[in-house]
Amino acid sequence: MIKKTLYFGNPAYLSLKNAQMVFSVPDGESPPRTFPIEDLGIVILDNRQITITHGLMERLLDNNCAVITCDSAHMPTGLFLPLDGNTLQSERFRAQIDSSKPLKKQLWQQTVKAKIANQARALNKCVPGCETGNMAAWAAEVRSDDNTNLEGRAAAYYWRNFFPEQTDFRRDRESDGANTLLNYGYAILRAVVARALVGSGLLPTLGIHHHNRYNAYCLADDVMEPYRPFVDVLVKDIVRKHGTPEELTTELKRELLSIPVIDVNISRKKRPLMVAVEITTASLAKCFMGQTKRILYPTLQ
């Protein structure tokens, strides 16, 4: 079942009643609304005057719903996930922790190949006439652990060409404009991936490549790489329709909240991105368990 993403940007009181989330506003003028807990996949809290009860938080986490909190700049800053998301969790934790370096290097090789291939397809889709033969060649040349950093070479070329109408565009987490849209979109994608990892009985903290000691979601950052181009294509479409934004409006956020239900092709079938991510993380768990050697990643069309 496709899970819903709910965004709350105004003062609100969120509570639990009869296994449902109850949304009410402080002034009491609008009637309360209810949402079945089992239908929710992501809840985004983007206002300092939102109150959420412990009972609701407990039930959301019990149902593997990711809860995202935003900072004063309205950018996602916190992520709550359940500690116990799979009945085989301890077994899979052990397999993940004990996985060998050669396996991790091979898994990262597959991940980088899939990312570069999807970046090339994103350029073909969004920038007609852009040369992508070099990226296809780089994807084919990726070696174990990407020890020649073809990911970095491909990224430099990709961002230099993805927004040709913006001659000075640089991918920068601290910049505004299209970068703001990308940052917000990637934060949603990261939450989707982290939620799926927990559901597959894996630790989002222990990455196959990323290993920043201050990063609690290294594995999520690894797995989301081939999915980033899907966010890029959505952002490109938003910029085409609305121009380069000066600020992240509610309308723009609403469009970015469609990320979990973007159609993607995986295993020769079209599925919502959230479902595809669950297929990817389940295949990764099988890799750690020694049941397969291949991660299933989507193909951008």
Secondary structure by P-SEA (a helix, b strand, c coil): cbbbbbbbccbbbbbbcccbbbbbcccccccbbbbccccccbbbbccccccccaaaaaaaaaabbbbbbbcccccccbbbbbcccccaaaaaaaaaaaccaaaaaaaaaaaaaaaaaaaaaaaaacccccccaaaaaaaaacccccccaaaaaaaaaaaaccccccccccccccccaaaaaaaaaaaaaaaaaaaaaaaacccccccccccccccccaaaaaaaccaaaaaaaaaaaaaaaccccccccaaaaaaaacccccccccccccccaaaaaaaaaaaaaaaaaccccbbbbbbcc
